[in-house]
Amino acid sequence: MYTQPMILPINADGTLYVAQDERGECIGTGTREVCQALIDIVIRAKASEPFKPSHTSTHANVRAAIVI
């Protein structure tokens, strides 16, 4: 098992890479810059607070096609 996300080369030329998370699962493929951006997004998402939806109020005089 990995301890941190990794970028590994896929081809012998070193032009194509795969980004893997700390569990060894593939996040995505692309150039080294793309893989680094994907890993940065994953790290920031785990460091931030969980998503909390805002409280919505209902008004009797407002109609919608979809009731939430």
C-alpha positions in Angstrom: 0.0 0.0 0.0 1.2 3.5 -0.8 1.6 6.2 1.8 1.1 9.2 -0.5 -0.1 9.9 -4.0 2.4 9.1 -6.7 3.1 9.9 -10.4 4.4 6.9 -12.4 5.6 6.8 -16.1 3.5 4.7 -18.4 5.7 4.6 -21.5 9.4 4.4 -22.1 9.7 7.9 -23.5 8.5 9.4 -20.3 5.8 11.5 -22.0 2.8 9.8 -20.5 2.2 9.3 -16.8 -0.4 7.9 -14.4 -1.4 9.5 -11.1 -2.3 7.1 -8.3 -3.8 7.9 -4.9 -2.5 6.6 -1.6 -4.5 3.4 -2.1 -2.8 2.7 -5.4 -5.9 3.5 -7.5 -5.6 5.4 -10.7 -6.7 9.0 -10.5 -6.0 9.8 -14.1 -3.4 9.8 -16.9 -1.7 12.5 -19.0 1.4 14.6 -19.0 3.4 15.0 -15.8 1.8 18.5 -15.3 -1.7 17.1 -15.6 -1.0 14.3 -13.1 0.5 16.8 -10.7 -2.6 19.0 -11.0 -4.8 16.0 -10.3 -2.8 15.1 -7.2 -2.9 18.7 -5.9 -6.7 18.7 -6.3 -7.0 15.4 -4.4 -4.7 16.6 -1.6 -6.6 20.0 -1.2 -10.0 18.2 -1.2 -8.9 15.9 1.6 -7.5 18.9 3.6 -10.6 21.0 3.3 -13.7 20.8 5.5 -16.5 18.5 4.3 -19.2 20.0 2.2 -22.1 21.5 4.3 -25.2 22.5 2.3 -26.7 25.8 3.3 -30.1 25.9 4.9 -32.9 26.6 2.5 -36.1 28.2 3.5 -39.4 27.5 1.9 -41.9 30.2 0.9 -45.6 29.4 0.4 -45.9 31.9 -2.5 -43.1 30.5 -4.6 -43.7 27.6 -7.0 -41.1 25.5 -8.7 -41.1 22.7 -11.3 -39.0 20.6 -9.0 -39.6 20.3 -5.3 -36.4 20.0 -3.3 
